[in-house]
Amino acid sequence: MEKVISFINYFSRTSSFEKILQPHMLKMYRVAYRLCGTVDEAEDLVQDVLVKLYPRRRDLENIEKIGPWLVKVLYRTFIDQRRRSSRSPLHLVQNTNDEENYSLLESIPSEDSGPEEISQNIQIREKLLGAISSLNMDQQHICLLHDLEGYTLLELEEILETPIGTLKSRLHRARGSLRKLLQDETF
């Protein structure tokens, strides 16, 4: 009987882990995709975060604002992975096949848009993403998290562990650089 009770307790704990994180999974994936740039890397990043959090599943219930905290863990994991890979003597060749990185959802046109409008939107998105990628890493991250994902500066102060004044100046400089790049269209 003890084995059955421990088995039931085990699965009741895993379901609480799932209940806590389920509402935040889409947001975590979107942030991961924006940081990584590919579907595969984003999925791996989210999976790494979940594996890291699972042993601490009981502590998750005590976290007051779990959404920003999860993004902070995701961001820190991303930074750690980038640092680790930059120090590694082995650099794997990345697959540049556009078909693999092309999202199926991006190919579905809305009912109101015609081919010309879709083409213009794709060109604008490519220019914007190209301009964002030409910024330095700090400015890229602040633009992605603040302007595209909608985090407030107060939340970003906690997530990025950076003073709010620094975040404001980075955001201001990033927006100015983006404005200049998009006006010049040379990036």
Secondary structure as UniProt FT lines:
FT   HELIX           2..21
FT   HELIX           22..24
FT   HELIX           25..36
FT   HELIX           39..53
FT   HELIX           54..56
FT   TURN            57..58
FT   HELIX           59..62
FT   HELIX           66..87
FT   HELIX           98..101
FT   HELIX           104..107
FT   HELIX           115..133
FT   HELIX           137..142
FT   HELIX           143..148
FT   HELIX           153..160
FT   HELIX           164..184
//
